[in-house]
Amino acid sequence: MEVVKTSVSYESAGSKSYSCIVEHEFPEFGLIGYGSTAREAEEDVFTALKELREVDKIAAPDIEITERKFDVGSFFSYYPFFNITAFAKFAGINAAQVRQYASGIRQPTAQKKEKLNAAIHHLIETLSQDSRAFRID
Protein backbone atom coordinates (compact mmCIF):
# COMPACT_ATOMS: atom_id res chain seq x y z
CA MET A 1 0.00 0.00 0.00
CA GLU A 2 1.14 3.53 -0.75
CA VAL A 3 2.59 5.54 2.15
CA VAL A 4 2.25 9.31 2.18
CA LYS A 5 4.79 11.24 4.25
CA THR A 6 3.19 14.26 5.83
CA SER A 7 3.35 16.92 8.52
CA VAL A 8 0.62 17.27 11.10
CA SER A 9 -0.40 20.23 13.23
CA TYR A 10 -1.83 19.93 16.72
CA GLU A 11 -4.08 22.56 18.21
CA SER A 12 -5.60 22.86 21.64
CA ALA A 13 -9.01 24.35 22.35
CA GLY A 14 -8.88 24.52 26.12
CA SER A 15 -7.25 21.94 28.33
CA LYS A 16 -9.32 18.91 27.27
CA SER A 17 -9.91 19.33 23.55
CA TYR A 18 -7.26 18.80 20.89
CA SER A 19 -7.16 18.39 17.14
CA CYS A 20 -4.60 16.81 14.85
CA ILE A 21 -4.66 18.13 11.29
CA VAL A 22 -2.93 16.22 8.51
CA GLU A 23 -1.36 18.79 6.21
CA HIS A 24 -1.18 16.61 3.09
CA GLU A 25 -4.02 17.42 0.70
CA PHE A 26 -5.73 14.24 -0.44
CA PRO A 27 -7.93 14.55 -3.54
CA GLU A 28 -10.97 12.79 -2.06
CA PHE A 29 -10.87 13.65 1.64
CA GLY A 30 -9.22 15.57 4.45
CA LEU A 31 -7.91 14.10 7.67
CA ILE A 32 -8.48 15.65 11.07
CA GLY A 33 -8.55 13.83 14.40
CA TYR A 34 -10.01 14.97 17.71
CA GLY A 35 -9.41 13.86 21.27
CA SER A 36 -9.16 14.81 24.91
CA THR A 37 -5.34 14.70 24.55
CA ALA A 38 -3.07 15.51 21.62
CA ARG A 39 -2.11 11.82 21.33
CA GLU A 40 -5.79 10.79 21.26
CA ALA A 41 -6.32 13.28 18.43
CA GLU A 42 -3.45 11.66 16.51
CA GLU A 43 -4.90 8.19 17.14
CA ASP A 44 -8.25 9.47 15.83
CA VAL A 45 -6.57 10.33 12.50
CA PHE A 46 -5.57 6.68 12.09
CA THR A 47 -9.07 5.57 13.10
CA ALA A 48 -10.50 7.90 10.45
CA LEU A 49 -8.18 6.36 7.84
CA LYS A 50 -9.37 2.89 8.79
CA GLU A 51 -13.03 3.99 8.54
CA LEU A 52 -12.41 5.55 5.13
CA ARG A 53 -11.16 2.19 3.91
CA GLU A 54 -13.71 -0.06 5.62
CA VAL A 55 -16.89 2.02 5.64
CA ASP A 56 -16.49 4.42 2.72
CA LYS A 57 -14.48 1.96 0.59
CA ILE A 58 -11.92 4.65 -0.30
CA ALA A 59 -8.43 3.42 -1.18
CA ALA A 60 -6.79 5.71 1.36
CA PRO A 61 -3.01 5.40 1.63
CA ASP A 62 -1.17 4.91 4.89
CA ILE A 63 0.45 7.99 6.35
CA GLU A 64 3.83 8.46 7.96
CA ILE A 65 4.17 11.51 10.15
CA THR A 66 7.48 13.20 9.37
CA GLU A 67 6.95 16.44 11.27
CA ARG A 68 4.78 17.44 14.22
CA LYS A 69 3.84 21.09 14.80
CA PHE A 70 2.36 22.04 18.16
CA ASP A 71 0.83 24.99 19.88
CA VAL A 72 2.02 25.24 23.50
CA GLY A 73 -0.98 23.44 25.02
CA SER A 74 -0.83 20.52 22.61
CA PHE A 75 2.95 20.18 23.13
CA PHE A 76 2.51 19.64 26.87
CA SER A 77 -0.46 17.33 26.23
CA TYR A 78 1.51 15.20 23.74
CA TYR A 79 4.49 15.04 26.11
CA PRO A 80 2.85 15.07 29.55
CA PHE A 81 6.08 14.01 31.27
CA PHE A 82 7.44 17.53 30.77
CA ASN A 83 6.85 19.60 33.88
CA ILE A 84 5.73 23.04 32.73
CA THR A 85 7.46 24.85 35.61
CA ALA A 86 10.78 23.09 35.10
CA PHE A 87 10.59 23.46 31.32
CA ALA A 88 9.79 27.18 31.63
CA LYS A 89 12.83 27.66 33.86
CA PHE A 90 14.95 25.72 31.36
CA ALA A 91 13.62 27.99 28.57
CA GLY A 92 14.16 31.16 30.60
CA ILE A 93 10.48 32.09 30.56
CA ASN A 94 8.20 32.83 33.49
CA ALA A 95 6.37 29.61 34.43
CA ALA A 96 3.04 31.40 34.93
CA GLN A 97 3.27 32.68 31.35
CA VAL A 98 3.95 29.20 29.98
CA ARG A 99 1.00 27.80 31.94
CA GLN A 100 -1.19 30.53 30.42
CA TYR A 101 0.08 29.61 26.94
CA ALA A 102 -0.56 25.92 27.62
CA SER A 103 -4.12 26.57 28.81
CA GLY A 104 -4.91 28.90 25.92
CA ILE A 105 -5.50 31.94 28.13
CA ARG A 106 -2.72 33.82 26.33
CA GLN A 107 -0.82 33.31 23.09
CA PRO A 108 2.97 33.54 23.06
CA THR A 109 4.60 36.33 21.09
CA ALA A 110 6.89 35.46 18.20
CA GLN A 111 9.86 36.10 20.52
CA LYS A 112 8.48 33.71 23.18
CA LYS A 113 7.78 31.04 20.54
CA GLU A 114 11.39 31.41 19.44
CA LYS A 115 12.60 30.90 23.03
CA LEU A 116 10.35 27.87 23.48
CA ASN A 117 11.52 26.32 20.20
CA ALA A 118 15.17 26.98 21.09
CA ALA A 119 14.65 25.29 24.47
CA ILE A 120 12.99 22.27 22.85
CA HIS A 121 15.85 21.87 20.37
CA HIS A 122 18.47 22.37 23.09
CA LEU A 123 16.74 19.69 25.19
CA ILE A 124 16.65 17.27 22.25
CA GLU A 125 20.31 17.93 21.50
CA THR A 126 21.29 17.45 25.15
CA LEU A 127 19.36 14.20 25.50
CA SER A 128 20.70 12.90 22.20
CA GLN A 129 24.30 13.56 23.25
CA ASP A 130 23.75 12.17 26.75
CA SER A 131 21.75 9.11 25.66
CA ARG A 132 24.88 6.95 25.43
CA ALA A 133 26.09 8.11 28.83
CA PHE A 134 23.21 7.40 31.18
CA ARG A 135 20.88 4.62 32.15
CA ILE A 136 19.03 3.51 35.24
CA ASP A 137 20.51 0.46 36.99
Backbone as JSON, one array per atom type, in Angstrom:
{
  "sequence": "MEVVKTSVSYESAGSKSYSCIVEHEFPEFGLIGYGSTAREAEEDVFTALKELREVDKIAAPDIEITERKFDVGSFFSYYPFFNITAFAKFAGINAAQVRQYASGIRQPTAQKKEKLNAAIHHLIETLSQDSRAFRID",
  "N": [[0.84, -1.17, 0.0], [0.42, 2.25, -0.69], [2.39, 4.8, 0.9], [2.08, 7.87, 2.39], [4.07, 10.56, 3.16], [3.87, 13.0, 5.63], [3.28, 16.18, 7.26], [1.9, 17.07, 10.42], [-0.35, 19.12, 12.28], [-0.99, 20.17, 15.56], [-3.54, 21.33, 17.64], [-4.8, 23.06, 20.44], [-7.86, 23.45, 22.16], [-8.66, 24.77, 24.7], [-8.16, 22.96, 27.79], [-8.86, 20.29, 27.49], [-9.45, 19.49, 24.92], [-8.4, 18.66, 21.79], [-6.98, 18.87, 18.5], [-5.79, 17.18, 15.59], [-4.32, 17.84, 12.68], [-3.9, 16.73, 9.47], [-1.58, 17.69, 7.14], [-1.16, 17.08, 4.48], [-2.71, 17.26, 1.32], [-5.28, 15.41, 0.31], [-6.92, 14.1, -2.58], [-9.6, 13.19, -2.37], [-10.5, 13.47, 0.24], [-10.16, 14.93, 3.54], [-8.08, 14.89, 6.45], [-8.59, 14.93, 9.81], [-8.17, 14.65, 13.25], [-9.66, 14.23, 16.5], [-9.51, 14.65, 20.06], [-9.31, 14.08, 23.65], [-6.78, 14.43, 24.48], [-3.65, 15.38, 22.96], [-2.37, 13.18, 21.85], [-4.5, 11.35, 21.66], [-5.98, 12.65, 19.71], [-4.25, 12.33, 17.53], [-4.33, 9.53, 17.31], [-6.99, 9.31, 16.55], [-6.9, 10.22, 13.92], [-5.76, 8.04, 12.6], [-7.74, 6.17, 13.08], [-9.79, 7.34, 11.6], [-8.71, 7.04, 9.03], [-8.82, 4.24, 8.8], [-11.61, 3.88, 8.89], [-12.33, 5.22, 6.55], [-11.37, 3.43, 4.67], [-12.72, 1.0, 5.33], [-15.51, 1.57, 5.74], [-16.28, 3.64, 3.94], [-15.12, 2.7, 1.68], [-12.88, 3.78, 0.38], [-9.78, 3.99, -1.21], [-7.62, 4.71, 0.69], [-4.36, 5.9, 1.35], [-1.68, 4.76, 3.53], [-0.32, 6.76, 6.18], [2.68, 8.45, 7.06], [4.0, 10.15, 9.66], [6.08, 12.83, 9.44], [6.76, 15.22, 10.5], [5.89, 17.08, 13.34], [3.85, 19.67, 14.43], [3.21, 21.91, 16.98], [0.95, 23.77, 19.11], [1.42, 25.54, 22.19], [-0.13, 24.37, 24.28], [-0.9, 21.87, 23.17], [1.61, 20.71, 22.86], [2.48, 20.21, 25.52], [0.46, 18.47, 26.22], [0.88, 16.31, 24.45], [3.37, 15.47, 25.27], [3.28, 14.68, 28.21], [5.01, 14.21, 30.29], [6.75, 16.27, 30.58], [7.4, 18.73, 32.85], [5.77, 21.69, 33.31], [6.63, 23.94, 34.81], [9.37, 23.38, 35.35], [10.29, 23.14, 32.71], [9.77, 25.71, 31.74], [11.55, 27.21, 33.29], [13.95, 26.14, 32.33], [13.76, 27.11, 29.74], [13.94, 29.77, 30.21], [11.76, 31.39, 30.67], [9.0, 32.9, 32.28], [7.21, 30.81, 34.43], [4.46, 31.02, 34.99], [3.55, 32.38, 32.76], [4.0, 30.45, 30.74], [2.27, 28.44, 31.58], [-0.13, 29.81, 31.12], [-0.01, 30.03, 28.34], [-0.12, 27.32, 27.7], [-2.67, 26.65, 28.59], [-4.22, 28.13, 26.95], [-5.09, 30.63, 27.61], [-3.52, 32.86, 27.09], [-1.62, 33.85, 24.19], [1.6, 33.04, 22.98], [4.11, 35.46, 22.16], [5.92, 36.11, 19.09], [8.61, 36.21, 19.76], [8.64, 34.8, 22.2], [7.79, 32.29, 21.32], [10.0, 31.66, 19.79], [11.93, 31.41, 21.82], [10.86, 29.21, 23.22], [10.95, 27.21, 21.21], [13.73, 27.13, 20.8], [14.54, 26.17, 23.3], [13.33, 23.63, 23.29], [14.73, 22.41, 21.16], [17.33, 22.54, 22.18], [17.05, 20.89, 24.41], [16.48, 18.43, 23.13], [18.87, 18.06, 21.74], [20.67, 17.89, 23.89], [19.73, 15.59, 25.27], [20.09, 13.71, 23.24], [22.88, 13.7, 22.93], [23.62, 12.88, 25.49], [22.46, 10.39, 25.66], [23.92, 8.05, 25.33], [25.34, 7.99, 27.58], [23.97, 7.65, 29.95], [21.91, 5.65, 32.09], [19.44, 3.8, 33.87], [20.15, 1.84, 36.58]],
  "CA": [[0.0, 0.0, 0.0], [1.14, 3.53, -0.75], [2.59, 5.54, 2.15], [2.25, 9.31, 2.18], [4.79, 11.24, 4.25], [3.19, 14.26, 5.83], [3.35, 16.92, 8.52], [0.62, 17.27, 11.1], [-0.4, 20.23, 13.23], [-1.83, 19.93, 16.72], [-4.08, 22.56, 18.21], [-5.6, 22.86, 21.64], [-9.01, 24.35, 22.35], [-8.88, 24.52, 26.12], [-7.25, 21.94, 28.33], [-9.32, 18.91, 27.27], [-9.91, 19.33, 23.55], [-7.26, 18.8, 20.89], [-7.16, 18.39, 17.14], [-4.6, 16.81, 14.85], [-4.66, 18.13, 11.29], [-2.93, 16.22, 8.51], [-1.36, 18.79, 6.21], [-1.18, 16.61, 3.09], [-4.02, 17.42, 0.7], [-5.73, 14.24, -0.44], [-7.93, 14.55, -3.54], [-10.97, 12.79, -2.06], [-10.87, 13.65, 1.64], [-9.22, 15.57, 4.45], [-7.91, 14.1, 7.67], [-8.48, 15.65, 11.07], [-8.55, 13.83, 14.4], [-10.01, 14.97, 17.71], [-9.41, 13.86, 21.27], [-9.16, 14.81, 24.91], [-5.34, 14.7, 24.55], [-3.07, 15.51, 21.62], [-2.11, 11.82, 21.33], [-5.79, 10.79, 21.26], [-6.32, 13.28, 18.43], [-3.45, 11.66, 16.51], [-4.9, 8.19, 17.14], [-8.25, 9.47, 15.83], [-6.57, 10.33, 12.5], [-5.57, 6.68, 12.09], [-9.07, 5.57, 13.1], [-10.5, 7.9, 10.45], [-8.18, 6.36, 7.84], [-9.37, 2.89, 8.79], [-13.03, 3.99, 8.54], [-12.41, 5.55, 5.13], [-11.16, 2.19, 3.91], [-13.71, -0.06, 5.62], [-16.89, 2.02, 5.64], [-16.49, 4.42, 2.72], [-14.48, 1.96, 0.59], [-11.92, 4.65, -0.3], [-8.43, 3.42, -1.18], [-6.79, 5.71, 1.36], [-3.01, 5.4, 1.63], [-1.17, 4.91, 4.89], [0.45, 7.99, 6.35], [3.83, 8.46, 7.96], [4.17, 11.51, 10.15], [7.48, 13.2, 9.37], [6.95, 16.44, 11.27], [4.78, 17.44, 14.22], [3.84, 21.09, 14.8], [2.36, 22.04, 18.16], [0.83, 24.99, 19.88], [2.02, 25.24, 23.5], [-0.98, 23.44, 25.02], [-0.83, 20.52, 22.61], [2.95, 20.18, 23.13], [2.51, 19.64, 26.87], [-0.46, 17.33, 26.23], [1.51, 15.2, 23.74], [4.49, 15.04, 26.11], [2.85, 15.07, 29.55], [6.08, 14.01, 31.27], [7.44, 17.53, 30.77], [6.85, 19.6, 33.88], [5.73, 23.04, 32.73], [7.46, 24.85, 35.61], [10.78, 23.09, 35.1], [10.59, 23.46, 31.32], [9.79, 27.18, 31.63], [12.83, 27.66, 33.86], [14.95, 25.72, 31.36], [13.62, 27.99, 28.57], [14.16, 31.16, 30.6], [10.48, 32.09, 30.56], [8.2, 32.83, 33.49], [6.37, 29.61, 34.43], [3.04, 31.4, 34.93], [3.27, 32.68, 31.35], [3.95, 29.2, 29.98], [1.0, 27.8, 31.94], [-1.19, 30.53, 30.42], [0.08, 29.61, 26.94], [-0.56, 25.92, 27.62], [-4.12, 26.57, 28.81], [-4.91, 28.9, 25.92], [-5.5, 31.94, 28.13], [-2.72, 33.82, 26.33], [-0.82, 33.31, 23.09], [2.97, 33.54, 23.06], [4.6, 36.33, 21.09], [6.89, 35.46, 18.2], [9.86, 36.1, 20.52], [8.48, 33.71, 23.18], [7.78, 31.04, 20.54], [11.39, 31.41, 19.44], [12.6, 30.9, 23.03], [10.35, 27.87, 23.48], [11.52, 26.32, 20.2], [15.17, 26.98, 21.09], [14.65, 25.29, 24.47], [12.99, 22.27, 22.85], [15.85, 21.87, 20.37], [18.47, 22.37, 23.09], [16.74, 19.69, 25.19], [16.65, 17.27, 22.25], [20.31, 17.93, 21.5], [21.29, 17.45, 25.15], [19.36, 14.2, 25.5], [20.7, 12.9, 22.2], [24.3, 13.56, 23.25], [23.75, 12.17, 26.75], [21.75, 9.11, 25.66], [24.88, 6.95, 25.43], [26.09, 8.11, 28.83], [23.21, 7.4, 31.18], [20.88, 4.62, 32.15], [19.03, 3.51, 35.24], [20.51, 0.46, 36.99]],
  "C": [[0.89, 1.25, 0.0], [1.24, 4.17, 0.63], [2.86, 7.0, 1.8], [2.96, 9.89, 3.4], [4.18, 12.63, 4.39], [3.51, 14.89, 7.18], [1.95, 16.94, 9.11], [0.76, 18.44, 12.06], [-1.38, 19.88, 14.34], [-2.29, 21.27, 17.26], [-4.89, 22.21, 19.45], [-6.72, 23.89, 21.67], [-9.43, 24.17, 23.8], [-8.01, 23.37, 26.55], [-7.69, 20.51, 28.04], [-9.84, 18.66, 25.87], [-8.76, 19.65, 22.59], [-7.64, 18.3, 19.5], [-5.79, 18.09, 16.54], [-4.96, 16.92, 13.37], [-3.55, 17.63, 10.38], [-2.79, 17.26, 7.41], [-1.34, 18.37, 4.75], [-2.6, 16.77, 2.54], [-4.32, 16.2, -0.16], [-6.83, 14.69, -1.4], [-9.38, 14.26, -3.12], [-11.42, 13.1, -0.64], [-9.81, 14.46, 2.36], [-9.13, 14.75, 5.71], [-7.68, 15.01, 8.87], [-8.93, 14.69, 12.17], [-8.81, 14.72, 15.6], [-9.85, 14.06, 18.92], [-9.27, 14.73, 22.5], [-7.68, 15.02, 25.26], [-4.83, 14.82, 23.12], [-2.79, 14.12, 21.02], [-3.41, 11.14, 20.9], [-6.24, 11.37, 19.92], [-5.53, 12.64, 17.29], [-3.99, 10.26, 16.25], [-6.2, 8.25, 16.34], [-8.02, 9.63, 14.33], [-6.45, 8.93, 11.91], [-6.88, 5.89, 12.11], [-9.88, 6.05, 11.9], [-10.03, 7.26, 9.14], [-8.77, 4.96, 7.7], [-10.85, 2.91, 8.37], [-13.21, 4.37, 7.07], [-12.28, 4.3, 4.27], [-12.31, 1.21, 4.07], [-15.15, 0.37, 5.37], [-17.15, 2.71, 4.3], [-15.88, 3.78, 1.48], [-13.57, 2.85, -0.27], [-10.53, 4.03, -0.13], [-7.47, 4.45, -0.6], [-5.41, 5.14, 1.65], [-2.7, 5.48, 3.12], [-0.45, 6.24, 4.96], [1.61, 7.74, 7.31], [4.04, 9.91, 8.37], [5.66, 11.83, 10.21], [7.79, 14.47, 10.16], [5.7, 16.71, 12.08], [4.93, 18.9, 14.61], [2.81, 21.27, 15.9], [2.11, 23.49, 18.51], [1.3, 24.59, 21.28], [1.2, 24.21, 24.27], [-0.89, 22.02, 24.49], [0.55, 19.89, 22.81], [2.99, 19.5, 24.5], [1.5, 18.5, 27.03], [0.19, 16.11, 25.58], [2.66, 14.6, 24.55], [4.19, 15.39, 27.57], [3.93, 14.89, 30.62], [6.93, 15.26, 31.44], [6.69, 18.35, 31.81], [6.92, 21.03, 33.37], [6.65, 24.0, 33.49], [8.94, 24.63, 35.33], [11.17, 23.44, 33.67], [10.67, 24.97, 31.11], [11.11, 27.73, 32.17], [13.97, 27.34, 32.9], [14.95, 26.66, 30.15], [13.89, 29.45, 28.91], [12.91, 32.02, 30.48], [9.73, 31.91, 31.88], [7.22, 31.65, 33.4], [4.89, 29.94, 34.33], [2.64, 31.73, 33.49], [3.11, 31.4, 30.55], [2.67, 28.44, 30.31], [-0.17, 28.49, 31.24], [-1.18, 30.18, 28.92], [-0.49, 28.2, 26.78], [-2.07, 25.8, 27.77], [-4.91, 27.35, 27.77], [-5.39, 30.27, 26.38], [-4.8, 33.06, 27.36], [-1.99, 33.1, 25.21], [0.6, 33.87, 23.19], [3.3, 34.47, 21.88], [5.57, 35.54, 20.22], [8.21, 35.24, 18.94], [9.78, 34.95, 21.53], [8.45, 32.36, 22.47], [9.2, 30.66, 20.17], [12.16, 30.83, 20.64], [12.15, 29.48, 23.35], [10.94, 26.86, 22.49], [13.01, 26.09, 20.44], [15.38, 26.04, 22.27], [14.35, 23.84, 24.1], [14.17, 21.66, 22.09], [17.1, 21.67, 21.22], [18.27, 21.11, 23.95], [16.96, 18.43, 24.36], [18.14, 17.01, 22.01], [21.03, 17.37, 22.73], [20.99, 15.97, 25.4], [20.0, 13.27, 24.48], [22.18, 12.66, 22.5], [24.5, 12.71, 24.51], [23.21, 10.74, 26.7], [22.7, 7.92, 25.77], [25.52, 6.9, 26.81], [25.27, 7.82, 30.1], [22.21, 6.27, 30.99], [20.55, 4.4, 33.62], [19.37, 2.05, 35.53], [19.73, 0.05, 38.21]]
}
